Amino acid sequence: MAGKWGILGTGMIAGVFARALKAGDGTSLCAVASRDLSKAKAFAAEAGAKKAYGSYEALLADPKIRYVYIGLPNELHCEWALKAAEAGKHILCEKPMAVTVEEAQRMFAAAEEAKVLLMEAFMYRFHPQTARLRGIVASGEIGDLRVIRSRFSFTIGDPRNVRLSFPYERGGGGLMDVGCYCTSFSRYLTQEEPCQVFGAAQFGAESGVDEGFVGTLTFPSGVLAVFDVGLKFHGDTRADLMGTKGSIEIPAPWKPGAKSSFKVRVGRETREEQFEGKPEFVLEAESFQAMAEGLAEPMVRPEETLGNMKVLCALRESARRCEVIQL
Protein backbone atom coordinates (compact mmCIF):
# COMPACT_ATOMS: atom_id res chain seq x y z
CA MET A 1 0.00 0.00 0.00
CA ALA A 2 1.25 3.44 -0.89
CA GLY A 3 2.31 5.60 2.02
CA LYS A 4 -0.13 8.45 2.63
CA TRP A 5 1.59 11.82 2.89
CA GLY A 6 0.37 15.25 3.89
CA ILE A 7 2.26 18.46 3.13
CA LEU A 8 2.11 21.55 5.32
CA GLY A 9 2.77 24.57 3.13
CA THR A 10 2.44 25.42 -0.55
CA GLY A 11 5.77 27.11 -1.23
CA MET A 12 8.45 26.25 -3.76
CA ILE A 13 10.07 23.46 -1.74
CA ALA A 14 6.66 21.91 -1.01
CA GLY A 15 6.10 21.72 -4.76
CA VAL A 16 9.44 20.02 -5.28
CA PHE A 17 8.63 17.43 -2.63
CA ALA A 18 5.14 16.85 -4.03
CA ARG A 19 6.64 16.01 -7.42
CA ALA A 20 9.05 13.62 -5.71
CA LEU A 21 6.16 11.81 -4.04
CA LYS A 22 4.47 11.43 -7.41
CA ALA A 23 7.64 9.93 -8.92
CA GLY A 24 8.49 7.64 -6.00
CA ASP A 25 7.73 3.97 -5.53
CA GLY A 26 5.07 3.48 -2.86
CA THR A 27 4.78 7.20 -2.04
CA SER A 28 1.48 9.00 -2.39
CA LEU A 29 0.39 12.57 -1.66
CA CYS A 30 -2.96 12.45 0.08
CA ALA A 31 -3.46 16.06 1.18
CA VAL A 32 -1.95 19.51 1.33
CA ALA A 33 -2.71 22.34 3.76
CA SER A 34 -2.37 26.09 3.64
CA ARG A 35 -3.81 28.89 5.74
CA ASP A 36 -5.34 30.03 2.45
CA LEU A 37 -7.75 27.38 1.17
CA SER A 38 -7.60 28.68 -2.39
CA LYS A 39 -3.82 28.19 -2.41
CA ALA A 40 -4.22 24.68 -1.02
CA LYS A 41 -6.79 23.79 -3.70
CA ALA A 42 -4.60 25.13 -6.49
CA PHE A 43 -1.56 23.25 -5.17
CA ALA A 44 -3.57 20.02 -4.76
CA ALA A 45 -4.89 20.24 -8.30
CA GLU A 46 -1.41 20.63 -9.75
CA ALA A 47 0.21 18.03 -7.49
CA GLY A 48 -2.56 15.45 -7.77
CA ALA A 49 -3.48 15.48 -4.08
CA LYS A 50 -6.98 14.25 -3.27
CA LYS A 51 -7.60 16.70 -0.42
CA ALA A 52 -6.90 20.35 0.27
CA TYR A 53 -7.23 21.87 3.72
CA GLY A 54 -7.51 25.52 4.74
CA SER A 55 -5.67 24.95 8.01
CA TYR A 56 -2.72 22.89 9.18
CA GLU A 57 -4.77 21.54 12.09
CA ALA A 58 -7.30 20.01 9.70
CA LEU A 59 -4.62 18.10 7.83
CA LEU A 60 -3.10 16.77 11.05
CA ALA A 61 -6.55 15.56 12.13
CA ASP A 62 -6.92 13.44 8.98
CA PRO A 63 -6.57 9.79 10.13
CA LYS A 64 -5.52 8.59 6.67
CA ILE A 65 -2.31 10.60 6.69
CA ARG A 66 0.65 8.74 8.16
CA TYR A 67 3.60 10.94 7.13
CA VAL A 68 3.83 14.72 7.22
CA TYR A 69 6.29 16.90 5.36
CA ILE A 70 6.79 20.33 6.90
CA GLY A 71 7.73 22.80 4.19
CA LEU A 72 6.92 25.95 6.16
CA PRO A 73 9.18 28.93 6.94
CA ASN A 74 11.94 28.10 9.43
CA GLU A 75 10.30 29.97 12.30
CA LEU A 76 7.22 27.73 12.10
CA HIS A 77 8.97 24.35 12.08
CA CYS A 78 9.00 23.83 15.82
CA GLU A 79 5.34 24.71 16.41
CA TRP A 80 4.00 22.42 13.73
CA ALA A 81 6.40 19.56 14.37
CA LEU A 82 5.19 19.50 17.97
CA LYS A 83 1.57 19.42 16.81
CA ALA A 84 2.28 16.77 14.18
CA ALA A 85 3.94 14.57 16.80
CA GLU A 86 0.97 15.03 19.10
CA ALA A 87 -1.25 13.92 16.22
CA GLY A 88 0.82 10.75 15.86
CA LYS A 89 2.31 11.52 12.44
CA HIS A 90 5.83 10.68 11.31
CA ILE A 91 7.54 13.96 10.44
CA LEU A 92 10.02 14.90 7.74
CA CYS A 93 10.89 18.52 8.49
CA GLU A 94 12.60 20.80 6.01
CA LYS A 95 16.03 22.08 6.96
CA PRO A 96 17.06 23.78 9.14
CA MET A 97 14.79 21.79 11.40
CA ALA A 98 14.67 24.54 14.02
CA VAL A 99 15.92 28.04 14.73
CA THR A 100 17.69 27.22 18.01
CA VAL A 101 19.19 24.14 19.65
CA GLU A 102 16.55 24.33 22.37
CA GLU A 103 13.75 24.21 19.79
CA ALA A 104 15.27 21.15 18.13
CA GLN A 105 15.59 19.40 21.50
CA ARG A 106 11.91 20.05 22.24
CA MET A 107 10.93 18.66 18.85
CA PHE A 108 12.90 15.44 19.29
CA ALA A 109 11.57 14.99 22.82
CA ALA A 110 8.00 15.32 21.55
CA ALA A 111 8.61 12.81 18.75
CA GLU A 112 10.16 10.33 21.16
CA GLU A 113 7.23 10.65 23.55
CA ALA A 114 4.76 10.13 20.70
CA LYS A 115 6.81 7.24 19.31
CA VAL A 116 7.05 8.77 15.85
CA LEU A 117 10.03 9.45 13.61
CA LEU A 118 11.17 13.04 13.25
CA MET A 119 13.98 13.67 10.78
CA GLU A 120 15.57 16.73 9.21
CA ALA A 121 15.15 16.83 5.43
CA PHE A 122 18.71 17.05 4.11
CA MET A 123 17.91 15.46 0.76
CA TYR A 124 21.52 15.42 -0.48
CA ARG A 125 22.34 12.80 2.14
CA PHE A 126 20.14 10.24 0.38
CA HIS A 127 21.96 10.42 -2.95
CA PRO A 128 24.62 7.73 -3.52
CA GLN A 129 27.10 10.42 -4.58
CA THR A 130 27.26 11.70 -1.00
CA ALA A 131 28.05 8.33 0.55
CA ARG A 132 30.67 7.68 -2.13
CA LEU A 133 32.42 10.97 -1.34
CA ARG A 134 32.63 10.05 2.31
CA GLY A 135 33.95 6.62 1.37
CA ILE A 136 36.75 8.08 -0.74
CA VAL A 137 37.75 10.50 2.02
CA ALA A 138 37.71 7.71 4.63
CA SER A 139 39.79 5.42 2.40
CA GLY A 140 42.69 7.87 2.38
CA GLU A 141 42.85 7.92 -1.41
CA ILE A 142 43.32 11.70 -1.48
CA GLY A 143 45.50 11.56 1.63
CA ASP A 144 44.57 13.43 4.78
CA LEU A 145 41.67 15.77 4.20
CA ARG A 146 42.87 19.34 4.81
CA VAL A 147 40.34 21.80 3.32
CA ILE A 148 36.66 21.66 2.39
CA ARG A 149 35.34 24.47 0.22
CA SER A 150 31.65 24.76 -0.54
CA ARG A 151 29.15 27.30 -1.80
CA PHE A 152 25.45 27.72 -2.43
CA SER A 153 24.09 30.97 -3.82
CA PHE A 154 21.27 32.37 -5.93
CA THR A 155 19.28 35.59 -6.30
CA ILE A 156 15.91 36.30 -4.72
CA GLY A 157 14.15 39.17 -6.45
CA ASP A 158 11.02 39.46 -4.34
CA PRO A 159 11.70 41.33 -1.06
CA ARG A 160 8.59 39.66 0.41
CA ASN A 161 10.18 36.23 0.14
CA VAL A 162 10.17 34.60 3.59
CA ARG A 163 13.94 34.16 3.55
CA LEU A 164 14.29 37.93 3.35
CA SER A 165 11.32 38.88 5.52
CA PHE A 166 11.83 36.71 8.60
CA PRO A 167 14.12 38.23 11.28
CA TYR A 168 17.78 37.17 11.27
CA GLU A 169 17.50 35.76 14.80
CA ARG A 170 14.40 33.74 13.84
CA GLY A 171 15.79 31.88 10.85
CA GLY A 172 15.80 34.44 8.04
CA GLY A 173 18.78 34.90 5.74
CA GLY A 174 21.26 32.84 3.77
CA LEU A 175 23.12 31.08 6.59
CA MET A 176 20.05 29.24 7.81
CA ASP A 177 18.54 28.70 4.38
CA VAL A 178 21.54 27.30 2.51
CA GLY A 179 24.58 27.66 4.77
CA CYS A 180 23.16 24.72 6.69
CA TYR A 181 24.04 22.47 3.73
CA CYS A 182 27.67 23.53 3.87
CA THR A 183 28.02 22.94 7.61
CA SER A 184 26.19 19.61 7.41
CA PHE A 185 28.37 18.47 4.50
CA SER A 186 31.62 19.42 6.26
CA ARG A 187 30.62 17.69 9.49
CA TYR A 188 29.51 14.58 7.58
CA LEU A 189 32.79 14.25 5.69
CA THR A 190 35.02 14.83 8.71
CA GLN A 191 32.82 12.90 11.16
CA GLU A 192 33.83 15.55 13.69
CA GLU A 193 32.34 18.55 15.38
CA PRO A 194 34.18 21.86 14.85
CA CYS A 195 36.04 23.34 17.80
CA GLN A 196 35.98 26.90 16.47
CA VAL A 197 33.86 28.89 14.02
CA PHE A 198 33.94 32.34 12.50
CA GLY A 199 31.25 33.97 10.42
CA ALA A 200 31.01 37.22 8.50
CA ALA A 201 27.78 38.51 7.03
CA GLN A 202 26.57 41.08 4.53
CA PHE A 203 23.33 42.33 6.02
CA GLY A 204 20.70 43.74 3.68
CA ALA A 205 19.78 47.37 4.33
CA GLU A 206 16.08 46.64 3.86
CA SER A 207 15.82 42.97 4.81
CA GLY A 208 18.06 43.10 7.88
CA VAL A 209 19.11 39.47 7.25
CA ASP A 210 22.36 38.04 5.96
CA GLU A 211 22.07 38.24 2.19
CA GLY A 212 25.67 37.04 1.96
CA PHE A 213 27.55 34.90 4.47
CA VAL A 214 31.07 33.49 4.65
CA GLY A 215 31.94 30.97 7.34
CA THR A 216 34.99 29.05 8.53
CA LEU A 217 34.95 25.90 10.65
CA THR A 218 38.07 24.53 12.35
CA PHE A 219 37.95 20.83 13.23
CA PRO A 220 40.01 19.02 15.91
CA SER A 221 41.84 17.02 13.23
CA GLY A 222 43.02 20.27 11.64
CA VAL A 223 40.60 20.25 8.71
CA LEU A 224 39.42 23.70 7.67
CA ALA A 225 35.99 24.10 6.09
CA VAL A 226 35.28 27.36 4.29
CA PHE A 227 31.94 28.21 2.72
CA ASP A 228 30.11 31.12 1.15
CA VAL A 229 26.38 31.41 0.57
CA GLY A 230 24.13 34.16 -0.68
CA LEU A 231 20.58 35.15 -1.48
CA LYS A 232 21.61 38.07 -3.71
CA PHE A 233 24.51 36.44 -5.56
CA HIS A 234 24.88 35.01 -9.04
CA GLY A 235 23.79 31.39 -8.78
CA ASP A 236 26.60 28.96 -7.96
CA THR A 237 26.80 25.63 -6.20
CA ARG A 238 29.86 23.43 -5.90
CA ALA A 239 32.26 21.86 -3.43
CA ASP A 240 35.96 20.96 -3.48
CA LEU A 241 37.83 18.62 -1.17
CA MET A 242 41.57 19.15 -0.82
CA GLY A 243 43.78 16.39 0.60
CA THR A 244 47.51 15.87 1.04
CA LYS A 245 47.62 13.51 -1.98
CA GLY A 246 44.74 14.64 -4.16
CA SER A 247 41.46 16.50 -4.51
CA ILE A 248 37.82 16.04 -5.49
CA GLU A 249 35.75 18.49 -7.54
CA ILE A 250 31.98 18.23 -7.00
CA PRO A 251 29.87 20.34 -9.39
CA ALA A 252 26.51 19.48 -7.76
CA PRO A 253 26.91 18.56 -4.09
CA TRP A 254 23.39 19.49 -2.93
CA LYS A 255 21.14 18.57 -5.86
CA PRO A 256 22.93 15.84 -7.84
CA GLY A 257 19.72 14.87 -9.63
CA ALA A 258 19.15 11.77 -11.75
CA LYS A 259 22.60 12.11 -13.35
CA SER A 260 25.69 13.46 -11.61
CA SER A 261 29.44 13.13 -11.49
CA PHE A 262 32.56 14.34 -9.72
CA LYS A 263 36.27 14.28 -10.52
CA VAL A 264 38.99 12.75 -8.37
CA ARG A 265 42.56 13.91 -8.93
CA VAL A 266 45.46 12.03 -7.35
CA GLY A 267 48.90 13.08 -8.53
CA ARG A 268 48.73 13.36 -12.31
CA GLU A 269 45.83 10.94 -12.63
CA THR A 270 42.22 12.11 -12.96
CA ARG A 271 39.10 10.00 -13.07
CA GLU A 272 35.41 10.81 -13.18
CA GLU A 273 32.83 8.93 -11.15
CA GLN A 274 29.28 9.01 -12.50
CA PHE A 275 25.90 8.28 -10.94
CA GLU A 276 22.57 7.62 -12.58
CA GLY A 277 19.28 6.80 -10.89
CA LYS A 278 16.56 8.46 -8.87
CA PRO A 279 16.91 12.11 -7.83
CA GLU A 280 17.68 12.95 -4.21
CA PHE A 281 14.15 14.12 -3.26
CA VAL A 282 12.60 10.87 -4.50
CA LEU A 283 15.17 8.83 -2.61
CA GLU A 284 14.50 10.92 0.49
CA ALA A 285 10.74 10.30 0.39
CA GLU A 286 11.06 6.57 -0.23
CA SER A 287 13.76 6.14 2.41
CA PHE A 288 11.88 8.11 5.04
CA GLN A 289 8.90 5.77 4.72
CA ALA A 290 11.15 2.75 5.21
CA MET A 291 12.79 4.40 8.21
CA ALA A 292 9.44 5.33 9.76
CA GLU A 293 8.30 1.72 9.44
CA GLY A 294 11.45 0.41 11.08
CA LEU A 295 12.81 -1.10 7.87
CA ALA A 296 15.94 1.07 7.82
CA GLU A 297 17.99 3.20 10.20
CA PRO A 298 17.41 6.98 10.15
CA MET A 299 19.77 8.64 7.68
CA VAL A 300 20.00 11.92 9.59
CA ARG A 301 20.07 11.19 13.31
CA PRO A 302 18.97 13.56 16.09
CA GLU A 303 22.53 14.09 17.32
CA GLU A 304 23.57 15.16 13.81
CA THR A 305 20.74 17.69 13.58
CA LEU A 306 21.50 19.03 17.06
CA GLY A 307 25.20 19.33 16.23
CA ASN A 308 24.47 21.21 13.03
CA MET A 309 22.06 23.51 14.83
CA LYS A 310 24.74 24.30 17.41
CA VAL A 311 27.21 25.23 14.66
CA LEU A 312 24.69 27.40 12.80
CA CYS A 313 23.75 29.29 15.95
CA ALA A 314 27.43 29.84 16.77
CA LEU A 315 28.11 31.15 13.25
CA ARG A 316 25.11 33.44 13.48
CA GLU A 317 26.37 34.80 16.80
CA SER A 318 29.92 35.13 15.46
CA ALA A 319 28.71 37.29 12.58
CA ARG A 320 26.59 39.40 14.90
CA ARG A 321 29.49 39.97 17.33
CA CYS A 322 32.26 39.99 14.69
CA GLU A 323 34.43 37.57 16.66
CA VAL A 324 35.54 33.94 16.69
CA ILE A 325 33.32 31.56 18.69
CA GLN A 326 34.94 28.66 20.55
CA LEU A 327 32.83 25.49 20.74
N, C-alpha and C positions, 0 to 999 in steps of 0.2 A: 504493500500500500504506500502511496506517495505521502511523504511528510507534509503536513499542513502548516504553512507559514503565514504569519501576519507581519506586516511592515508598518512601523510607526514613522510617519513622515512621508513627504512627497517631493523631496528635493532631488538634486542631481544624483547623489550617491544612492538614494533609494531606488531610482530608476535603473541604475547600473545593476544593483543587486536583484531587482525584479527580473531583469533580462537573464541574469545568471540562473535564477530559479527555473525559468522557462526552459533553459538549455540543459539543465542538469538531469541526471538519472535519479528518479525517485524523489525529486523535489517539486513542490507545488505551491504556488501562491494562492492562498485562500482569501485573504482580505488585506485591505490597506486602510489606514486611518489618518485623518488630518483634522485640525480644528476648523477647517473650512470644508464642509461636505461637498461642495462643488468641485474643489480640487481633488478630493478623494475619489469622486466618481470619474473624473476625467483620467486620473492616474490608473484607476482600476480598469477602465475601458481599454486603455492603451496597453496595459501590462497583462490583461487577461485574468484579472482577479474576479472572483465571483461576488465578493462583497465589498462595499465601501462604507466606512463609518465616519461620522462627523465629530467623533471624540476618541481619544486614545483609550479612555476607560471602557468604551463600548467594545472595542476590539479585544481588549484583555479579558472581557467577560464572555467572549465567544468560546464555548467548550470544545469546538472542533479544532481550534488553533493550538498546536503543540509547541511550535517554535516562533520566537519573536525576534525580528531584526530591528534594532533601534538605529535609525538614520537621522536622528534629530540633532540640532545644534549642541555643541559640547556641553554647554551649561545645563542642558536638560537631561543628560544621560543618567545621572544619579537618580533623580526623582522617578523617572520612568522605569529604570532597571529595578528599583525597589518595589514598585507597584507590579511589575511583570513577575517578579519572584513571588510576591504575595499571591498572585493569581495562578501560580504553579506552572508558569511557562519557562521553557529553556530559552536562554537569552544570548544572542550574538549582538554585541554592542559595538558600534562604530568607534574607531580610534579618534582621539585618545579616549579611553573608557571613562575617564573622570577629569576633573579640573584640579583636584588636590589628592594627595595620598590618602588623606582621611576619608574622602568621598569613596575612593576605590575600596578601601577597607570595609566601609559600611556595605557596599554593594556585594562584595564577596561573602560577608557574614550573612547577609539576607539570603543569598543564593544557597549557601550551605544549610541554613536553617530550613529552607523550603525544599531542600534536596533536588535542586535543579542545577543545570550547568549554566554558568555565566562565563563567557569568553570574549576577549577583546578581538575585534575584527581586523587583524593585520593580514590582509589577503596574500601579500607577497610570500608569507611564510609557507603557504600551501603549495607553491609552485616548485617542481623538482629542481629548477635552477638554483634555488636558495639553498637547499640541502646539499647540492653538489658543491657549491662554493665553500660551504663550511667544511665539507669533506676534504677538499683540496688544501685548504688552510691547515686543517688538523693533520694531514698527512706529511706536512713539511716540504711539499714539492717546491713551493716558492721560498723556502727557508723560514726564518722567523718573521712573522708578520710585524711590520714596524709602523706603517701608516695606512689609515683608511680615509679616503676622501669620498664624500658623497654630496649630492645636491638634488634639489627638487624645487623648481620654480615655475611660475606661470603668471599671467596677468588677469586680474579681476577688474572689469570695467565699471560694474555697478556698485556705487558706494553703499547701497542698502544690503549688499550681500552679508550674510550672517558672520562671515569670517572677518569682515571689516567693521561690523556694527556691534558685536559683542565686546564688552570691556576686556582689556588685556589680562587683568587678573582673574577673569572668569572664562578664559578659554578662547578669546578672540586672537587673531593674528597668525602669522606664518609658522612660528615655532610649534605651537600646539597642532596646527592643521597638518603640516607636512614635515616639520622638523622631527616629529615623533618617529617617522620612518627611519631617519638617519641615526637617531640614538638607538632605536630598537635593532637595526641592522648591525651597528658597531658592537653592541653588547652581545648579540647572537654569535657573531663571528669570533669574538675574543673569549666568550664564555666567562666574562669577568664583569664586575661592576667598577665604574670609574672611581678613582680616589680624588679627582679634582676636575672641576669644570669651569669654563669661562665663556660668557656669552656677550655679544655686542649686537645691538638692535638699531634699526632705522625706523623710528616711530613716525607714522603718518600724521601730518598736521591736522587733518580733519578726522581721521579714524581713531587716532590715539593708540592704535595697536602696532605691533611690529610688522611692518610691510616688507622688511628685509631682516634677516637674522643670520649671523655667523657664530658658530659654536665650536669649542674645542674640548675634547674629553681626554684626560690622561688616565691610563689604566695601570694597575700595579705591575704588570709585566713590562711596562715601558711603551706599549702601543699608544700612538697618538691618533685620535679620530678627529677629523676636521670636516665640518659641513657648512653649506650655505643654502638657505631657502628663501623664497620670496613670493609675495602675492602681487607684486608690481614689477616683476622682472620678465625679460624675454624667456619663454618656456625652455627649460632644460632639465633633463634628469639623467644621471649617470652615477657610477661609482667606480673607484679604482682602489685596488689593494696592492700595496707595495711591501715586498718581503726582501730578505737579505740575499736571496738567490733569483728571484723573479717577481713578476707582477701579473695582475689580472685586470682586464678592462671590461666593464659591464655596462653596456649601453642602456639597458632597461632593467634596473634592479627592482623597481616597485611594481611595474605592470608589464611583466614579460609577455603576456598574451599567449595565443595558441602556438606561435613560433617565436623562438628567441635564441640568442647565442651570446657567448662571451669569449674573449681571447686570453689565453694563458701564454706568457712569455717567460721562458727560463733560459738564461744565457742568450745564445743566438737563435734558439729554436722557438717557434711560435705555432700554436695550434688553436683551432677554434672548436669549441664544444657547442653543439646545437640541441635544441629541445623542441619537440612538437607534440601537441596534445591539447588537453582542455585548458582554457584560460584560468587564471588564478581565482577569480570570483566564483566560477562554477565549482572548482575544486574545494574552495572554502565552504560553500553551501552543502555540498555532498558530505564532506568530512565532518562538518559540525553535527549533522544528523547522526552519523555513526558514533561520534563522541558522546552525544547526548544519550544515545541508547546503550552506552557502555560497550560498544564494539571496537572502540579505539581510544587511545589515550589523548587527552587534550593537547592540541598543538601549541597553544599559547597558555602557559600555566599562570595561576594567580601571582606567584612570586616574580614572574617575569614582568607582568603588567605593573605590579607595585614598584619594582625596581626602575622601570622606565619612567613611571610617574614621578618618582623621587628625583631622577636626573632632569626631567623636564622642568620641574618646579625649581630646582637649583639653578638651572640655566636662566629661567625667567627672572629669578631674584638677582643673579649675577648681572644680567643686562640692566636691570632697574638700578642696582647699586654701583654698577661699573667697577666691579672687583671680582677676583677669583673666589670661588666657593669651594671649600674643602669638604669632602664627603666622608 
